[in-house]
Amino acid sequence: MFKTFLNRNAFAISKTSTTLPNLPFQFSRRFLTTTIASDSNSFVVSYLIHKFGFTHESALKASKQLYFTTSQKPDSVINFFKNYGFTYSDTLNIIKREPWLLSCDTQKRILPKFQFLLSKGASTSDILRIVVGNPRFMKSSLKNRVIPNYNLITQFLKSNQKAMSSVISCPSLICCNYMISNINLMIDNGVCNTSIYRILSTRPNAIFRVPRKVGETMNELKNMGFDPTRYNFGDALLARSCLSKSTWNDRIDTFKKWGWSEETVMEAIRKQPKCMLVSDEKINRVLSFWVNELGWDSSYLAKGPGMFCYCLEKRIIPRAMVVFYLLTKGLRSEFASLTSPFYASEKLFMERYVLFYEEEASHLLKLYRQMMKMADKKVQQNYKS
C-alpha cells in the first residue's frame, strides 16, 4: 500500500506544474526517515533491555546515541572486547557507562588505542583495568589527547614502566582535558619536577580540575607559606585539592581542640601537608592515645605531624609501648625526638629500641610481638565489621 502511494505521487509529479514539484517527494522522504529511525530506535531499546538489562528509561536515553537495525554491529563490539579478555560483566559495566560504543567502529576507534598501550608495555590485563577504570578513555582522540598526555607523563616519570603504572592506577591521566594545561601552569609557577612527579605517581586527581581552580589553590598555598620550589608543595596541592574549604577549616579546628594554636596547626601542615587528609576521627584517636593514655605532650605531634599518617594499631601503639617501657625503666632518659622511633624502618626500630638492650631484649621483643598480634586481631575485626 505504501509502495502504491509512492508510485501514485511520482506519477502526479510528472503531470503537475512546477509550482510544488518536490512536495510529495519531500513528504515521502520525511515519512521514510521517521519510520526507519523509529524502527531503529525500537530495536536498539529492545536490544539494550534484553542484552544488557537496561531499564526501559535508560535504554531509551542511551538509544539516542545509537543506530543499528540488526544485532550484527553491537554483537561485533561485544566480541571485540571478549577477544581482549573482557568478561561479560566487564562489558556490561562498560556499555552501561558508554553505550555509544555499540555503534562505533572498533577497528578504527578502539583498536589503535589498545595497540598504543601495548606498544608502551601494557599487557591485555592492564588494558582491561584501564578501560574498566575509565571507559571514557576510548572516546578520547589518540592523536590529540592520549599520546600527548602519555608523553608528558613519561617526561616526568622517566620510564614507560612507571608511566604505565600510573595510568593503570588512574586511567583518567591519559584522557584528562586539563592535564597538560595544569602541568604547564605548575611549571610557570615554579613548582619543581619532584612535586609534579609525586602528583603524577600518587594522586593525580589534583590536576584534573579546571586550570583556574588549580591556579587559585596554588596562590592560596603560597599565602600559607608554602614554597612552590620545595618538594612538599606537591603534597600540599594534593591535600588542599582533595578537601573543600569547609572540610579544610573543620580539620584545622579538630587540631585546635587539642590545644594547638593557629600557627602551630599551620606549622604542622607545612611540615606534613598529608596530615590534613587524615579523618577527624583518626586525628582524635591518635591524640587521645598520645595524650590521655601515654601522658605525653601533644606538641610532639605538632612537630612530627607525619605520625597521623601511620596506622594507630599496627605502628603507633606497638612502638609506643616499647618506648614507654624504656622511659619508665630509665633505660632511656630522653630521645632526640620522641617521635623518631615511630619514623624508623622496622629493621632500624628493632635494632635501636628492642634488641639494643641485651638484658631487656627478650621482654621488649615479647611485648612488641604481643602488641603487633593484638593489632592484627583489631584490624581483622575492623575489616569484618
TORDOVO-308010 format. One line per field, with one value per residue (C-alpha): residue number from 1; residue in three letters; x, y, z. Coordinates in steps of 0.5 Angstrom, whole numbers, always signed. Each point is the difference from the previous one (the first is absolute). Example, Ala and Ser with C-alpha at 12.3 -4.5 7.8 and 13.67 -1.06 7.14 Angstrom:
BEGIN
k: c(1	2)
r: c(Ala	Ser)
u: c(+25	+2)
v: c(-9	+7)
w: c(+16	-2)
//
This chain:
BEGIN
k: c(1	2	3	4	5	6	7	8	9	10	11	12	13	14	15	16	17	18	19	20	21	22	23	24	25	26	27	28	29	30	31	32	33	34	35	36	37	38	39	40	41	42	43	44	45	46	47	48	49	50	51	52	53	54	55	56	57	58	59	60	61	62	63	64	65	66	67	68	69	70	71	72	73	74	75	76	77	78	79	80	81	82	83	84	85	86	87	88	89	90	91	92	93	94	95	96	97	98	99	100	101	102	103	104	105	106	107	108	109	110	111	112	113	114	115	116	117	118	119	120	121	122	123	124	125	126	127	128	129	130	131	132	133	134	135	136	137	138	139	140	141	142	143	144	145	146	147	148	149	150	151	152	153	154	155	156	157	158	159	160	161	162	163	164	165	166	167	168	169	170	171	172	173	174	175	176	177	178	179	180	181	182	183	184	185	186	187	188	189	190	191	192	193	194	195	196	197	198	199	200	201	202	203	204	205	206	207	208	209	210	211	212	213	214	215	216	217	218	219	220	221	222	223	224	225	226	227	228	229	230	231	232	233	234	235	236	237	238	239	240	241	242	243	244	245	246	247	248	249	250	251	252	253	254	255	256	257	258	259	260	261	262	263	264	265	266	267	268	269	270	271	272	273	274	275	276	277	278	279	280	281	282	283	284	285	286	287	288	289	290	291	292	293	294	295	296	297	298	299	300	301	302	303	304	305	306	307	308	309	310	311	312	313	314	315	316	317	318	319	320	321	322	323	324	325	326	327	328	329	330	331	332	333	334	335	336	337	338	339	340	341	342	343	344	345	346	347	348	349	350	351	352	353	354	355	356	357	358	359	360	361	362	363	364	365	366	367	368	369	370	371	372	373	374	375	376	377	378	379	380	381	382	383	384	385)
r: c(Met	Phe	Lys	Thr	Phe	Leu	Asn	Arg	Asn	Ala	Phe	Ala	Ile	Ser	Lys	Thr	Ser	Thr	Thr	Leu	Pro	Asn	Leu	Pro	Phe	Gln	Phe	Ser	Arg	Arg	Phe	Leu	Thr	Thr	Thr	Ile	Ala	Ser	Asp	Ser	Asn	Ser	Phe	Val	Val	Ser	Tyr	Leu	Ile	His	Lys	Phe	Gly	Phe	Thr	His	Glu	Ser	Ala	Leu	Lys	Ala	Ser	Lys	Gln	Leu	Tyr	Phe	Thr	Thr	Ser	Gln	Lys	Pro	Asp	Ser	Val	Ile	Asn	Phe	Phe	Lys	Asn	Tyr	Gly	Phe	Thr	Tyr	Ser	Asp	Thr	Leu	Asn	Ile	Ile	Lys	Arg	Glu	Pro	Trp	Leu	Leu	Ser	Cys	Asp	Thr	Gln	Lys	Arg	Ile	Leu	Pro	Lys	Phe	Gln	Phe	Leu	Leu	Ser	Lys	Gly	Ala	Ser	Thr	Ser	Asp	Ile	Leu	Arg	Ile	Val	Val	Gly	Asn	Pro	Arg	Phe	Met	Lys	Ser	Ser	Leu	Lys	Asn	Arg	Val	Ile	Pro	Asn	Tyr	Asn	Leu	Ile	Thr	Gln	Phe	Leu	Lys	Ser	Asn	Gln	Lys	Ala	Met	Ser	Ser	Val	Ile	Ser	Cys	Pro	Ser	Leu	Ile	Cys	Cys	Asn	Tyr	Met	Ile	Ser	Asn	Ile	Asn	Leu	Met	Ile	Asp	Asn	Gly	Val	Cys	Asn	Thr	Ser	Ile	Tyr	Arg	Ile	Leu	Ser	Thr	Arg	Pro	Asn	Ala	Ile	Phe	Arg	Val	Pro	Arg	Lys	Val	Gly	Glu	Thr	Met	Asn	Glu	Leu	Lys	Asn	Met	Gly	Phe	Asp	Pro	Thr	Arg	Tyr	Asn	Phe	Gly	Asp	Ala	Leu	Leu	Ala	Arg	Ser	Cys	Leu	Ser	Lys	Ser	Thr	Trp	Asn	Asp	Arg	Ile	Asp	Thr	Phe	Lys	Lys	Trp	Gly	Trp	Ser	Glu	Glu	Thr	Val	Met	Glu	Ala	Ile	Arg	Lys	Gln	Pro	Lys	Cys	Met	Leu	Val	Ser	Asp	Glu	Lys	Ile	Asn	Arg	Val	Leu	Ser	Phe	Trp	Val	Asn	Glu	Leu	Gly	Trp	Asp	Ser	Ser	Tyr	Leu	Ala	Lys	Gly	Pro	Gly	Met	Phe	Cys	Tyr	Cys	Leu	Glu	Lys	Arg	Ile	Ile	Pro	Arg	Ala	Met	Val	Val	Phe	Tyr	Leu	Leu	Thr	Lys	Gly	Leu	Arg	Ser	Glu	Phe	Ala	Ser	Leu	Thr	Ser	Pro	Phe	Tyr	Ala	Ser	Glu	Lys	Leu	Phe	Met	Glu	Arg	Tyr	Val	Leu	Phe	Tyr	Glu	Glu	Glu	Ala	Ser	His	Leu	Leu	Lys	Leu	Tyr	Arg	Gln	Met	Met	Lys	Met	Ala	Asp	Lys	Lys	Val	Gln	Gln	Asn	Tyr	Lys	Ser)
u: c(+0	+6	+3	-6	-1	+7	-1	-6	+3	+6	-5	-3	+7	+1	-7	-1	+3	+7	-3	+1	+4	+3	-5	-3	+8	+2	-6	+1	+8	-2	-5	+5	+6	-5	-3	+8	+2	-6	+1	+8	-2	-5	+6	+5	-4	-2	+7	+2	-5	+1	+7	+3	-6	-1	-7	-4	+1	+8	-1	-4	+5	+6	-3	+0	+8	-1	-2	-1	-6	+3	+5	+6	+3	-1	+2	+7	+1	-1	+4	+6	+0	-1	+6	+4	-1	-6	-6	-7	+0	+5	-3	-7	+3	+4	-6	-5	+5	+2	-6	+3	+5	-5	-1	+8	+5	+4	+6	+1	-3	+3	+5	+5	+0	+1	+6	+3	-1	+3	+6	+2	+0	-7	-3	-7	-2	+3	-4	-6	+1	+1	-7	-4	+3	-2	-3	-1	+8	-3	-3	+6	+4	+6	+4	-2	-1	+2	+7	+2	-3	+4	+7	-1	-1	+6	+4	+0	-1	+6	-2	-5	-1	-1	-5	-4	+0	-3	-5	-2	-2	-3	-3	-2	+7	+0	-7	+0	-1	+3	+7	+4	-2	+0	+7	+3	-4	+4	+7	-2	-1	+7	-3	+6	+1	+0	-7	-3	+3	-3	-7	+0	+3	-5	-6	-1	-7	+3	+1	-7	-3	-1	+6	-3	-1	+7	+3	-5	+3	+7	-1	-3	+5	+5	-3	+0	+8	+1	+6	-2	+7	+0	-1	-6	-4	-3	-3	-3	-3	-3	-2	-4	-3	-3	-4	-5	+1	-5	+4	+7	-3	-3	+6	+4	-5	+1	+7	-1	-5	+7	+3	+3	+1	-2	+7	+2	-5	+3	+7	-2	-4	+6	+5	-5	-6	-3	-2	-6	-2	-1	-7	-2	-2	+7	+3	-4	+2	+8	+0	-5	+5	+6	-2	-5	+3	+7	+0	+5	-1	-4	+5	+5	-5	+0	+7	-1	-7	+2	-2	-7	+1	+2	-4	-2	-1	+6	+5	-1	-3	+5	+6	-3	+0	+7	+2	-4	+3	+7	-1	-4	+6	+5	+3	+0	-1	-2	+0	+3	-8	-5	-3	+7	-1	-7	+3	+6	-1	-2	+7	+3	-5	+1	+8	+0	-6	-1	+6	+5	-2	+3	-3	-7	+0	-4	-5	+0	-1	-5	-4	+1	-3	-6	-2	+1	-4	-6	+1	-1	-6	-3	+1	-3	-6	-1	+0	-5	-5)
v: c(+0	+5	-2	+1	+7	+2	-2	+4	+6	-1	+0	+6	+4	-1	+3	+6	+7	+2	+4	-6	-5	-3	+0	-7	-3	+4	-2	-7	+0	+3	-5	-6	+3	+1	-7	-3	+4	-2	-8	+1	+3	-5	-6	+4	+1	-8	-2	+4	-2	-8	+0	+5	+0	+8	+2	+3	+7	-1	-4	+6	+5	-4	-1	+7	-1	-7	-2	-7	-4	-7	-3	-1	+6	+0	-7	+1	+5	-5	-5	+5	+1	-7	-2	+5	-4	+4	-4	+1	+4	+5	+1	+1	+5	+4	+0	+3	+6	+1	-3	+4	-6	-5	+4	+2	-3	-4	-1	+8	+3	-5	-5	+6	+2	-7	-1	+6	-2	-7	+4	+3	-6	-1	-7	-2	-1	+7	+3	-4	+4	+7	-1	-2	+5	+5	-2	+8	-1	-4	+7	+4	+2	-5	+6	+6	-3	-7	+1	+7	-2	-6	+3	+5	-5	-3	+6	+1	-8	-1	-7	-4	-5	+6	+4	-6	-2	+7	-1	-6	+2	+7	-1	+7	+2	-1	+3	+6	+6	+4	-4	+4	+7	-1	-3	+6	+4	-3	+1	+7	+1	-3	-7	-5	-6	-4	+3	-2	-7	-1	+2	-4	-6	+0	+4	+4	+2	+7	+1	-2	+7	+6	+4	+6	-4	-3	+7	+2	-6	+2	+7	-2	-5	+6	+4	-5	+0	-6	+1	-3	-2	-4	-8	+0	+5	-5	-4	+7	+1	-7	+1	+6	-2	-6	+4	+5	+7	-2	-7	+3	+5	-5	-4	+5	+1	-7	+1	+6	-3	-4	+7	+1	+8	+2	+1	-7	-3	+4	-2	-8	+1	+3	-6	-5	+2	-7	+0	+4	-6	-4	+0	+4	-7	-2	+6	+0	-8	+2	+6	-4	-5	+4	+5	-4	-7	+2	+6	+4	+7	+1	+5	-6	-2	+7	+0	-7	+0	-6	-4	+1	-4	-6	-6	+1	-7	-3	+5	+6	-5	-6	+5	+5	-6	-1	+7	+1	-6	+2	+7	-3	-5	+6	-3	+6	+6	+4	+0	+5	+0	-4	-2	-2	-7	+0	+2	-5	-6	-7	-2	+6	+0	-7	+2	+6	-1	-7	-4	+5	-1	-7	-1	+2	-2	-6	+3	+6	-5	-4	+7	+2	-6	+0	+7	-2	-6	+4	+5	-6	-2	+7	+1	-6	+2	+6	-3	-5	+6)
w: c(+0	+2	-7	-4	+4	-2	-8	+0	+3	-5	-6	+3	+0	-8	-2	+5	-1	+3	+6	+5	-3	+6	+5	-1	+0	+6	+4	-2	+2	+7	+1	-2	+4	+6	-1	+0	+6	+4	-2	+1	+7	+2	-2	+4	+6	+0	-1	+6	+4	-2	-1	+6	+5	-1	+2	-5	+2	+0	-7	-3	+2	-2	-7	-2	+0	-4	-7	-2	-3	+1	+5	-4	+2	+7	+0	-3	+5	+6	-4	-1	+8	+1	-4	+4	+7	+2	+4	-2	+7	-2	-7	+3	+5	-6	-4	+5	+1	-7	-4	-7	+0	-3	-6	-1	-5	+5	-5	-1	+6	+6	-3	-2	+8	+2	-5	+3	+7	-2	-3	+6	+4	+3	+0	-2	+7	+1	-6	+4	+6	-3	-4	+5	+5	-5	-7	-2	-2	-6	-2	+0	-6	-1	-3	+3	+8	+1	-3	+2	+8	+0	-3	+5	+6	-3	+0	+8	+2	-4	-3	-3	+6	+5	-5	-2	+8	+1	-6	+3	+7	-3	-7	-1	+0	-8	-2	+5	-4	+5	+2	-5	+2	+7	+0	-4	+5	+5	-3	-2	+8	+2	+2	+0	-4	+6	+2	-6	+0	+7	-3	-6	+3	+6	+0	-7	+2	+2	-8	-2	+2	-5	+0	+3	+6	+0	+0	+6	+4	-1	+2	+6	+2	-2	+5	+5	+0	-5	-5	-7	-1	+6	-1	+5	-4	-4	+6	+3	-7	+0	+7	-1	-7	+4	+5	+0	+3	+6	+1	+0	+5	+4	+0	+3	+6	+1	+2	+4	+4	+3	+2	-7	-2	-7	-1	+3	-5	-6	+2	+0	-6	-3	+2	-2	-4	-1	+8	-3	-4	+7	+2	+6	+4	-1	+2	+6	+2	-1	+4	+5	+1	+0	+5	+4	+0	+0	+3	-5	-2	-7	-2	-2	-5	-3	-1	-3	-4	-4	+6	-2	-7	+4	+2	+7	+2	-4	+0	+6	+5	+0	-1	+6	+5	-1	+0	+6	+4	-2	+3	+6	+2	-1	-6	-4	+4	-7	-7	-5	-2	+3	-7	-3	+2	-4	-6	+0	-5	+3	+0	+3	+5	+2	+1	+3	+5	+1	-1	+2	+8	+1	+7	-2	-7	+1	+4	-5	-6	+3	+2	-7	-3	+4	-2	-7	+1	+3	-5	-6	+4	+1	-8	-2	+5	-3	-7	+1	+3)
//
